[in-house]
Amino acid sequence: MQLISKAKNWAKSLKRDIVALWLAARDPRVSWHAKAVAGAVAAYALSPIDLIPDFIPILGYLDDLLIVPLGIMLAIRLVPAEVMNELRTEAARRIERPSSRVGLIFILAVWLICIIFLALALRKLARPAAIGTYE
């Protein structure tokens, strides 16, 4: 039971830190490169869809269990500690969780690009080679 309790606390702290990073991306006290990383991590984490859908075995949860926490850790290191503490306090007080249209648009764009490349590759494979030509 203690392991479950620790996991729940870790999940709560991750949710709070995501909102704090979302706030950090808009805070004037944070440097531009820290804003960029914090904004990218928050946009991805708050996006309603994942880059790798959860129904794909093993890989589907890889972003939730590995990529997002590592991104959060990197972004937190870039934001000044006193600013991050203030933002965590503010994030804990917030009732409503923000959503990210930018993250949604980015992930949809990545999926669209992958589908286009796949369609082009399949089209090239399906095209019969002309007799007497070398490709």
DSSP file (Angstrom, degrees, kcal/mol; ACC not computed):
  #  RESIDUE AA STRUCTURE BP1 BP2  ACC     N-H-->O    O-->H-N    N-H-->O    O-->H-N    TCO  KAPPA ALPHA  PHI   PSI    X-CA   Y-CA   Z-CA
    1    1 A M     >        0   0    0      0, 0.0     4,-2.2     0, 0.0     5,-0.2   0.000 360.0 360.0 360.0 -32.4    0.0    0.0    0.0
    2    2 A Q  H  >  +     0   0    0      1,-0.2     4,-2.3     2,-0.2     5,-0.2   0.865 360.0  53.8 -65.6 -34.8    2.9    2.4    0.7
    3    3 A L  H  > S+     0   0    0      2,-0.2     4,-2.3     1,-0.2    -1,-0.2   0.895 108.5  49.0 -65.2 -41.0    4.1    2.0   -2.9
    4    4 A I  H  > S+     0   0    0      2,-0.2     4,-2.3     1,-0.2    -2,-0.2   0.901 110.5  51.0 -65.1 -41.3    0.6    2.9   -4.2
    5    5 A S  H  X S+     0   0    0     -4,-2.2     4,-2.2     2,-0.2    -2,-0.2   0.907 110.7  48.4 -62.8 -42.4    0.6    6.0   -2.0
    6    6 A K  H  X S+     0   0    0     -4,-2.3     4,-2.3     2,-0.2    -2,-0.2   0.897 110.6  51.3 -64.9 -40.1    4.0    7.0   -3.2
    7    7 A A  H  X S+     0   0    0     -4,-2.3     4,-2.4     2,-0.2    -2,-0.2   0.899 109.9  49.5 -64.1 -40.8    2.9    6.6   -6.8
    8    8 A K  H  X S+     0   0    0     -4,-2.3     4,-2.3     2,-0.2    -2,-0.2   0.914 111.7  48.3 -64.4 -42.7   -0.2    8.7   -6.3
    9    9 A N  H  X S+     0   0    0     -4,-2.2     4,-2.3     2,-0.2    -2,-0.2   0.891 111.3  50.7 -63.9 -39.4    1.9   11.5   -4.6
   10   10 A W  H  X S+     0   0    0     -4,-2.3     4,-2.2     2,-0.2    -2,-0.2   0.917 110.3  49.3 -63.7 -43.9    4.4   11.3   -7.5
   11   11 A A  H  X S+     0   0    0     -4,-2.4     4,-2.3     2,-0.2    -2,-0.2   0.899 111.1  49.8 -63.1 -41.5    1.5   11.6  -10.1
   12   12 A K  H  X S+     0   0    0     -4,-2.3     4,-2.3     1,-0.2    -1,-0.2   0.907 110.7  49.4 -63.1 -41.8    0.0   14.6   -8.2
   13   13 A S  H  X S+     0   0    0     -4,-2.3     4,-2.5     2,-0.2    -2,-0.2   0.869 109.9  51.8 -67.9 -34.5    3.4   16.4   -8.1
   14   14 A L  H  X S+     0   0    0     -4,-2.2     4,-2.3     2,-0.2    -2,-0.2   0.927 110.0  48.7 -64.9 -44.1    3.9   15.8  -11.8
   15   15 A K  H  X S+     0   0    0     -4,-2.3     4,-1.8     1,-0.2    -2,-0.2   0.914 113.3  47.2 -61.0 -42.9    0.5   17.3  -12.6
   16   16 A R  H  X S+     0   0    0     -4,-2.3     4,-2.4     1,-0.2    -1,-0.2   0.913 111.7  50.6 -64.5 -42.5    1.3   20.3  -10.4
   17   17 A D  H  X S+     0   0    0     -4,-2.5     4,-2.5     2,-0.2    -2,-0.2   0.842 106.1  55.6 -66.8 -33.0    4.7   20.7  -12.0
   18   18 A I  H  X S+     0   0    0     -4,-2.3     4,-2.1     2,-0.2    -1,-0.2   0.935 110.8  44.3 -63.4 -45.3    3.2   20.6  -15.5
   19   19 A V  H  X S+     0   0    0     -4,-1.8     4,-2.1     2,-0.2    -2,-0.2   0.898 112.5  52.8 -65.4 -39.6    0.9   23.5  -14.6
   20   20 A A  H  X S+     0   0    0     -4,-2.4     4,-2.3     1,-0.2    -2,-0.2   0.885 109.6  48.6 -63.1 -37.9    3.8   25.3  -13.0
   21   21 A L  H  X S+     0   0    0     -4,-2.5     4,-2.0     2,-0.2    -1,-0.2   0.865 107.4  55.3 -69.6 -35.1    5.8   24.9  -16.2
   22   22 A W  H  < S+     0   0    0     -4,-2.1     4,-0.3     1,-0.2    -2,-0.2   0.904 112.0  44.1 -60.5 -41.0    2.9   26.2  -18.2
   23   23 A L  H >< S+     0   0    0     -4,-2.1     3,-1.4     1,-0.2     4,-0.4   0.869 109.1  57.2 -69.6 -37.5    3.0   29.2  -16.0
   24   24 A A  H >< S+     0   0    0     -4,-2.3     3,-1.0     1,-0.3     6,-0.2   0.843  96.9  62.4 -63.6 -33.5    6.8   29.4  -16.2
   25   25 A A  T 3< S+     0   0    0     -4,-2.0    -1,-0.3     1,-0.2    -2,-0.2   0.678 111.4  39.3 -66.0 -15.0    6.5   29.7  -20.0
   26   26 A R  T <  S+     0   0    0     -3,-1.4    -1,-0.2    -4,-0.3    -2,-0.2   0.387  91.5 107.4-111.3  -0.5    4.6   32.9  -19.5
   27   27 A D    X   -     0   0    0     -3,-1.0     3,-1.4    -4,-0.4     8,-0.1  -0.671  61.0-147.5 -87.1 129.4    6.6   34.4  -16.6
   28   28 A P  T 3  S+     0   0    0      0, 0.0    -1,-0.1     0, 0.0     4,-0.1   0.671  94.9  65.7 -69.4 -15.6    8.9   37.3  -17.4
   29   29 A R  T 3  S+     0   0    0      2,-0.1     2,-0.4    54,-0.0    54,-0.1   0.559  86.4  86.9 -81.1  -7.1   11.5   36.2  -14.8
   30   30 A V  S <  S-     0   0    0     -3,-1.4    49,-0.1    -6,-0.2     5,-0.0  -0.772  84.7-114.1 -98.3 136.8   12.3   33.0  -16.8
   31   31 A S     >  -     0   0    0     -2,-0.4     4,-2.4    47,-0.3     5,-0.2  -0.188  28.4-109.7 -65.3 160.9   14.9   33.1  -19.5
   32   32 A W  H  > S+     0   0    0      1,-0.2     4,-2.2     2,-0.2     5,-0.1   0.871 117.0  49.4 -63.7 -38.3   13.9   32.5  -23.1
   33   33 A H  H  > S+     0   0    0      2,-0.2     4,-2.1     1,-0.2    -1,-0.2   0.875 111.9  48.4 -71.9 -34.3   15.4   29.1  -23.4
   34   34 A A  H  > S+     0   0    0      2,-0.2     4,-2.9     1,-0.2     5,-0.2   0.881 111.2  51.8 -68.8 -36.9   13.8   27.9  -20.2
   35   35 A K  H  X S+     0   0    0     -4,-2.4     4,-3.0     2,-0.2     5,-0.2   0.910 108.8  51.1 -62.2 -42.0   10.5   29.3  -21.4
   36   36 A A  H  X S+     0   0    0     -4,-2.2     4,-2.3     2,-0.2    -2,-0.2   0.932 114.9  41.2 -62.6 -46.5   10.9   27.4  -24.7
   37   37 A V  H  X S+     0   0    0     -4,-2.1     4,-2.6     2,-0.2     5,-0.2   0.938 117.5  47.5 -67.6 -46.3   11.6   24.0  -22.9
   38   38 A A  H  X S+     0   0    0     -4,-2.9     4,-2.6     1,-0.2     5,-0.2   0.909 113.8  48.4 -61.5 -42.4    8.9   24.6  -20.2
   39   39 A G  H  X S+     0   0    0     -4,-3.0     4,-2.7    -5,-0.2    -1,-0.2   0.904 112.2  48.1 -64.6 -42.0    6.4   25.6  -22.9
   40   40 A A  H  X S+     0   0    0     -4,-2.3     4,-2.3    -5,-0.2     5,-0.2   0.923 114.4  45.5 -65.8 -44.2    7.2   22.6  -25.1
   41   41 A V  H  X S+     0   0    0     -4,-2.6     4,-2.7     2,-0.2     5,-0.2   0.933 116.3  45.5 -64.5 -46.0    7.0   20.1  -22.2
   42   42 A A  H  X S+     0   0    0     -4,-2.6     4,-2.6    -5,-0.2    -2,-0.2   0.909 111.8  52.1 -65.2 -41.6    3.8   21.7  -20.9
   43   43 A A  H  X S+     0   0    0     -4,-2.7     4,-0.7    -5,-0.2    -1,-0.2   0.918 114.2  43.1 -61.0 -43.4    2.2   21.8  -24.3
   44   44 A Y  H >< S+     0   0    0     -4,-2.3     3,-0.6    -5,-0.2    -2,-0.2   0.933 116.3  46.6 -67.7 -45.5    2.9   18.2  -24.9
   45   45 A A  H 3< S+     0   0    0     -4,-2.7    -2,-0.2     1,-0.2    -1,-0.2   0.837 116.2  44.8 -67.7 -32.4    1.8   17.0  -21.5
   46   46 A L  H 3< S+     0   0    0     -4,-2.6    54,-1.0    -5,-0.2    -1,-0.2   0.508  86.7 114.0 -90.5  -4.7   -1.4   19.1  -21.6
   47   47 A S  S << S-     0   0    0     -4,-0.7    54,-0.1    -3,-0.6    -3,-0.0  -0.411  70.1-133.3 -66.2 140.6   -2.3   18.1  -25.1
   48   48 A P  S    S+     0   0    0      0, 0.0     2,-0.3     0, 0.0    -1,-0.1   0.652  89.0  48.6 -72.0 -12.9   -5.4   15.9  -25.3
   49   49 A I  S    S-     0   0    0     -5,-0.1     2,-0.2     4,-0.0    58,-0.1  -0.915  80.0-128.9-125.2 156.0   -3.7   13.4  -27.6
   50   50 A D        -     0   0    0     -2,-0.3    -5,-0.0     1,-0.1    10,-0.0  -0.660  15.6-129.6 -99.1 155.4   -0.4   11.6  -27.4
   51   51 A L  S    S+     0   0    0      1,-0.3    -1,-0.1    -2,-0.2     9,-0.1   0.905 110.3  36.2 -65.5 -42.2    2.3   11.4  -30.0
   52   52 A I  S    S-     0   0    0      8,-0.2    -1,-0.3     7,-0.1    11,-0.2  -0.949 100.9-125.4-111.2 110.0    2.4    7.7  -29.4
   53   53 A P    >   -     0   0    0      0, 0.0     3,-1.6     0, 0.0     8,-0.1  -0.204  13.6-125.4 -57.9 144.9   -1.2    6.5  -28.7
   54   54 A D  T 3  S+     0   0    0      1,-0.3     6,-0.2     7,-0.1     7,-0.1   0.706 103.5  70.0 -66.0 -21.1   -1.7    4.5  -25.5
   55   55 A F  T 3  S+     0   0    0      5,-0.1    -1,-0.3     2,-0.1     4,-0.1   0.632  75.5  95.9 -75.1 -10.3   -3.2    1.5  -27.3
   56   56 A I  S <> S-     0   0    0     -3,-1.6     4,-2.3     1,-0.1     5,-0.3  -0.708  91.6-108.2 -78.2 120.4    0.1    0.7  -28.9
   57   57 A P  T  4 S-     0   0    0      0, 0.0     2,-3.2     0, 0.0    -2,-0.1  -0.182  83.8 -19.8 -54.9 138.1    1.7   -2.0  -26.6
   58   58 A I  T >> S+     0   0    0      1,-0.2     3,-0.8    -4,-0.1     4,-0.6  -0.286 134.5  62.5  63.4 -58.7    4.6   -0.8  -24.5
   59   59 A L  H >> S+     0   0    0     -2,-3.2     4,-0.8     1,-0.2     3,-0.6   0.814  91.6  67.4 -64.3 -29.8    5.4    2.2  -26.7
   60   60 A G  H 3< S+     0   0    0     -4,-2.3     4,-0.3     1,-0.3    -1,-0.2   0.828 108.8  35.5 -61.4 -33.3    2.1    3.8  -25.9
   61   61 A Y  H <> S+     0   0    0     -3,-0.8     4,-2.4    -5,-0.3     5,-0.3   0.474  94.5  89.9 -98.6  -3.0    2.9    4.3  -22.3
   62   62 A L  H <X>S+     0   0    0     -3,-0.6     4,-2.3    -4,-0.6     5,-1.3   0.904  88.9  47.5 -60.5 -42.5    6.6    5.1  -22.9
   63   63 A D  I  <>S+     0   0    0     -4,-0.8     5,-2.9     3,-0.2    -1,-0.2   0.894 114.2  47.3 -67.7 -37.2    5.9    8.8  -23.3
   64   64 A D  I  45S+     0   0    0     -4,-0.3    -2,-0.2     1,-0.2    -1,-0.2   0.861 121.9  34.5 -70.4 -34.8    3.8    9.0  -20.2
   65   65 A L  I  <5S+     0   0    0     -4,-2.4    -2,-0.2     3,-0.1    -1,-0.2   0.702 136.9   9.1 -94.3 -21.4    6.3    7.0  -18.0
   66   66 A L  I  X5S+     0   0    0     -4,-2.3     4,-2.0    -5,-0.3    -3,-0.2   0.726 122.1  46.5-125.7 -55.3    9.6    8.2  -19.4
   67   67 A I  I  ><S+     0   0    0     -5,-1.3     4,-2.4     2,-0.2     5,-0.2   0.935 113.6  45.8 -67.4 -48.8    9.6   11.1  -21.9
   68   68 A V  H  ><S+     0   0    0     -5,-2.9     4,-2.6     2,-0.2     5,-0.2   0.945 114.3  47.0 -63.5 -49.1    7.2   13.5  -20.0
   69   69 A P  H  > S+     0   0    0      0, 0.0     4,-2.4     0, 0.0    -1,-0.2   0.899 113.6  49.0 -60.6 -38.1    8.9   13.0  -16.6
   70   70 A L  H  X S+     0   0    0     -4,-2.0     4,-2.2     2,-0.2    -2,-0.2   0.899 111.6  49.4 -67.0 -38.5   12.4   13.5  -18.1
   71   71 A G  H  X S+     0   0    0     -4,-2.4     4,-2.6    -5,-0.2    -1,-0.2   0.902 110.7  50.4 -63.8 -41.0   11.2   16.6  -19.9
   72   72 A I  H  X S+     0   0    0     -4,-2.6     4,-2.6     2,-0.2    -2,-0.2   0.925 109.7  50.3 -62.5 -44.6    9.7   18.0  -16.7
   73   73 A M  H  X S+     0   0    0     -4,-2.4     4,-1.7     1,-0.2    -2,-0.2   0.910 112.1  47.6 -61.1 -42.4   13.0   17.4  -14.8
   74   74 A L  H  X S+     0   0    0     -4,-2.2     4,-1.2     2,-0.2    -2,-0.2   0.938 113.1  47.5 -63.9 -47.0   15.0   19.2  -17.5
   75   75 A A  H  X S+     0   0    0     -4,-2.6     4,-1.4     1,-0.2     3,-0.5   0.895 109.3  53.7 -63.1 -40.3   12.6   22.1  -17.6
   76   76 A I  H  < S+     0   0    0     -4,-2.6    -1,-0.2     1,-0.2     3,-0.2   0.877 105.5  54.3 -62.8 -37.2   12.6   22.4  -13.8
   77   77 A R  H  < S+     0   0    0     -4,-1.7    -1,-0.2     1,-0.2    -2,-0.2   0.798 108.1  50.4 -66.3 -27.6   16.4   22.6  -13.8
   78   78 A L  H  < S+     0   0    0     -4,-1.2   -47,-0.3    -3,-0.5    -1,-0.2   0.752  96.1  78.7 -83.3 -24.8   16.3   25.5  -16.2
   79   79 A V  S  < S-     0   0    0     -4,-1.4   -49,-0.1    -3,-0.2     5,-0.1  -0.693  97.7-101.2 -84.9 134.0   13.8   27.6  -14.3
   80   80 A P     >  -     0   0    0      0, 0.0     4,-2.7     0, 0.0     3,-0.2  -0.258  30.9-124.1 -54.2 139.8   15.2   29.5  -11.3
   81   81 A A  H  > S+     0   0    0      1,-0.2     4,-2.4     2,-0.2     5,-0.2   0.874 107.8  49.5 -58.5 -43.9   14.4   27.6   -8.0
   82   82 A E  H  > S+     0   0    0      1,-0.2     4,-1.7     2,-0.2    -1,-0.2   0.880 113.3  47.2 -67.2 -35.4   12.7   30.5   -6.3
   83   83 A V  H  > S+     0   0    0     -3,-0.2     4,-2.6     2,-0.2    -2,-0.2   0.918 111.3  51.4 -68.2 -43.4   10.5   31.2   -9.3
   84   84 A M  H  X S+     0   0    0     -4,-2.7     4,-2.4     1,-0.2    -2,-0.2   0.889 108.0  52.3 -62.2 -39.2    9.7   27.5   -9.6
   85   85 A N  H  X S+     0   0    0     -4,-2.4     4,-1.9     2,-0.2    -1,-0.2   0.916 110.9  47.0 -63.3 -42.6    8.6   27.3   -6.0
   86   86 A E  H  X S+     0   0    0     -4,-1.7     4,-2.3     1,-0.2    -2,-0.2   0.918 113.2  48.8 -62.9 -43.2    6.3   30.3   -6.4
   87   87 A L  H  X S+     0   0    0     -4,-2.6     4,-2.7     1,-0.2    -2,-0.2   0.850 108.3  53.7 -68.0 -34.0    4.8   28.8   -9.6
   88   88 A R  H  X S+     0   0    0     -4,-2.4     4,-2.3     2,-0.2    -1,-0.2   0.905 108.9  49.6 -64.5 -40.9    4.3   25.4   -7.9
   89   89 A T  H  X S+     0   0    0     -4,-1.9     4,-1.3     2,-0.2    -2,-0.2   0.928 113.4  45.7 -62.8 -44.8    2.4   27.2   -5.1
   90   90 A E  H  X S+     0   0    0     -4,-2.3     4,-1.2     1,-0.2    -2,-0.2   0.896 112.1  51.6 -65.2 -39.7    0.2   29.0   -7.6
   91   91 A A  H  < S+     0   0    0     -4,-2.7     3,-0.2     1,-0.2    -1,-0.2   0.874 106.5  54.0 -65.1 -37.0   -0.3   25.8   -9.6
   92   92 A A  H  < S+     0   0    0     -4,-2.3    -1,-0.2     1,-0.2    -2,-0.2   0.820 107.7  51.5 -67.2 -30.2   -1.4   23.9   -6.5
   93   93 A R  H  < S+     0   0    0     -4,-1.3    -1,-0.2    -3,-0.2    -2,-0.2   0.750  88.3  99.4 -77.2 -24.3   -4.0   26.6   -5.9
   94   94 A R     <  -     0   0    0     -4,-1.2   -75,-0.0    -3,-0.2     3,-0.0  -0.414  51.9-169.6 -67.7 135.0   -5.5   26.4   -9.4
   95   95 A I        +     0   0    0     -2,-0.1     2,-0.4     1,-0.1    -1,-0.2   0.859  69.3  62.4 -89.0 -43.1   -8.6   24.3   -9.6
   96   96 A E  S    S-     0   0    0      1,-0.0    -1,-0.1     0, 0.0    -2,-0.0  -0.703  77.8-137.1 -92.5 134.3   -8.8   24.1  -13.4
   97   97 A R        -     0   0    0     -2,-0.4    -2,-0.0     1,-0.1   -82,-0.0  -0.739  23.9-124.4 -87.6 131.8   -6.1   22.4  -15.4
   98   98 A P        -     0   0    0      0, 0.0     2,-0.3     0, 0.0    -1,-0.1  -0.278  19.9-142.7 -69.9 161.9   -5.1   24.3  -18.6
   99   99 A S        -     0   0    0    -51,-0.0     2,-0.6   -52,-0.0   -52,-0.2  -0.852   8.7-130.1-121.0 163.1   -5.2   22.6  -22.0
  100  100 A S     >  +     0   0    0    -54,-1.0     4,-1.6    -2,-0.3     5,-0.1  -0.901  25.2 172.7-122.4 106.5   -2.8   23.1  -24.8
  101  101 A R  H  > S+     0   0    0     -2,-0.6     4,-2.9     2,-0.2     5,-0.2   0.844  87.6  57.4 -72.6 -34.2   -4.0   23.8  -28.3
  102  102 A V  H  > S+     0   0    0      2,-0.2     4,-2.6     1,-0.2     5,-0.2   0.929 107.3  47.1 -62.3 -45.0   -0.4   24.3  -29.5
  103  103 A G  H  > S+     0   0    0      2,-0.2     4,-2.5     1,-0.2     5,-0.2   0.909 112.5  50.1 -61.8 -42.5    0.5   20.8  -28.3
  104  104 A L  H  X S+     0   0    0     -4,-1.6     4,-2.5     2,-0.2    -2,-0.2   0.935 112.3  46.6 -61.4 -47.3   -2.6   19.4  -30.0
  105  105 A I  H  X S+     0   0    0     -4,-2.9     4,-2.3     2,-0.2    -2,-0.2   0.902 112.5  50.8 -63.1 -42.0   -1.8   21.1  -33.3
  106  106 A F  H  X S+     0   0    0     -4,-2.6     4,-2.4     2,-0.2    -2,-0.2   0.939 112.3  45.4 -61.4 -47.8    1.9   20.0  -33.1
  107  107 A I  H  X S+     0   0    0     -4,-2.5     4,-2.5     1,-0.2    -2,-0.2   0.901 112.8  50.3 -66.2 -40.3    1.0   16.4  -32.5
  108  108 A L  H  X S+     0   0    0     -4,-2.5     4,-2.5    -5,-0.2    -1,-0.2   0.888 110.3  51.5 -63.2 -37.7   -1.6   16.5  -35.3
  109  109 A A  H  X S+     0   0    0     -4,-2.3     4,-2.5     2,-0.2    -2,-0.2   0.909 109.4  49.3 -65.2 -41.9    1.0   18.0  -37.6
  110  110 A V  H  X S+     0   0    0     -4,-2.4     4,-2.3     2,-0.2    -2,-0.2   0.931 112.3  48.1 -62.1 -45.0    3.5   15.3  -36.8
  111  111 A W  H  X S+     0   0    0     -4,-2.5     4,-2.4     2,-0.2    -2,-0.2   0.910 111.5  50.5 -61.2 -42.4    0.9   12.6  -37.5
  112  112 A L  H  X S+     0   0    0     -4,-2.5     4,-2.4     2,-0.2    -2,-0.2   0.917 110.2  49.2 -63.0 -43.9   -0.1   14.3  -40.8
  113  113 A I  H  X S+     0   0    0     -4,-2.5     4,-2.5     1,-0.2    -1,-0.2   0.913 111.3  50.1 -61.7 -43.2    3.5   14.4  -41.9
  114  114 A C  H  X S+     0   0    0     -4,-2.3     4,-2.4     1,-0.2    -2,-0.2   0.907 110.9  49.2 -62.0 -41.9    4.0   10.7  -41.0
  115  115 A I  H  X S+     0   0    0     -4,-2.4     4,-2.6     2,-0.2    -2,-0.2   0.901 111.1  49.9 -65.2 -41.0    0.8    9.8  -42.9
  116  116 A I  H  X S+     0   0    0     -4,-2.4     4,-2.5     2,-0.2    -2,-0.2   0.937 112.3  46.7 -63.2 -46.8    2.0   11.7  -46.0
  117  117 A F  H  X S+     0   0    0     -4,-2.5     4,-2.4     1,-0.2    -2,-0.2   0.901 113.2  49.6 -62.5 -40.7    5.5   10.1  -46.0
  118  118 A L  H  X S+     0   0    0     -4,-2.4     4,-2.6    -5,-0.2     5,-0.2   0.921 111.2  49.0 -63.5 -44.0    3.9    6.7  -45.5
  119  119 A A  H  X S+     0   0    0     -4,-2.6     4,-2.3     1,-0.2    -2,-0.2   0.905 112.3  48.4 -63.0 -42.1    1.5    7.3  -48.4
  120  120 A L  H  X S+     0   0    0     -4,-2.5     4,-2.1     2,-0.2    -1,-0.2   0.900 112.3  48.8 -65.1 -40.3    4.3    8.5  -50.7
  121  121 A A  H  X S+     0   0    0     -4,-2.4     4,-2.0     2,-0.2    -2,-0.2   0.917 113.0  46.7 -66.0 -42.9    6.4    5.5  -49.8
  122  122 A L  H  X S+     0   0    0     -4,-2.6     4,-2.1     2,-0.2    -2,-0.2   0.877 110.7  53.2 -66.4 -36.8    3.6    3.1  -50.4
  123  123 A R  H  X S+     0   0    0     -4,-2.3     4,-1.1    -5,-0.2    -1,-0.2   0.902 109.3  48.5 -63.9 -41.3    2.8    4.8  -53.7
  124  124 A K  H  < S+     0   0    0     -4,-2.1     3,-0.2     1,-0.2    -2,-0.2   0.889 112.5  48.4 -67.5 -38.5    6.4    4.4  -54.9
  125  125 A L  H  < S+     0   0    0     -4,-2.0    -1,-0.2     1,-0.2    -2,-0.2   0.846 111.3  50.5 -68.5 -33.6    6.4    0.7  -53.9
  126  126 A A  H  < S+     0   0    0     -4,-2.1    -1,-0.2    -5,-0.2    -2,-0.2   0.684  86.9  97.8 -80.3 -17.8    3.1    0.1  -55.7
  127  127 A R  S  < S-     0   0    0     -4,-1.1     2,-0.2    -3,-0.2    -4,-0.0  -0.590  76.8-129.2 -74.5 122.9    4.2    1.7  -58.9
  128  128 A P        -     0   0    0      0, 0.0     2,-0.2     0, 0.0    -2,-0.1  -0.477  22.9-114.6 -72.7 142.9    5.4   -1.0  -61.4
  129  129 A A        -     0   0    0     -2,-0.2     2,-0.1     1,-0.1     3,-0.1  -0.535  32.4-110.3 -75.9 141.8    8.8   -0.4  -62.9
  130  130 A A    >   -     0   0    0     -2,-0.2     3,-1.4     1,-0.1     2,-0.2  -0.435  37.1-102.5 -70.7 146.0    8.8    0.2  -66.7
  131  131 A I  T 3  S+     0   0    0      1,-0.2    -1,-0.1    -2,-0.1     3,-0.1  -0.500 104.5  18.4 -71.4 133.2   10.3   -2.6  -68.8
  132  132 A G  T 3  S+     0   0    0      1,-0.3     2,-0.3    -2,-0.2    -1,-0.2   0.461 101.3 106.4  88.2   0.6   13.8   -1.8  -70.0
  133  133 A T    <   -     0   0    0     -3,-1.4     2,-0.5     2,-0.0    -1,-0.3  -0.835  59.3-140.8-112.1 154.3   14.5    1.0  -67.5
  134  134 A Y              0   0    0     -2,-0.3    -3,-0.0     1,-0.1    -4,-0.0  -0.954 360.0 360.0-115.9 122.2   16.8    0.8  -64.5
  135  135 A E              0   0    0     -2,-0.5    -1,-0.1     0, 0.0    -2,-0.0   0.366 360.0 360.0-117.8 360.0   15.8    2.5  -61.3
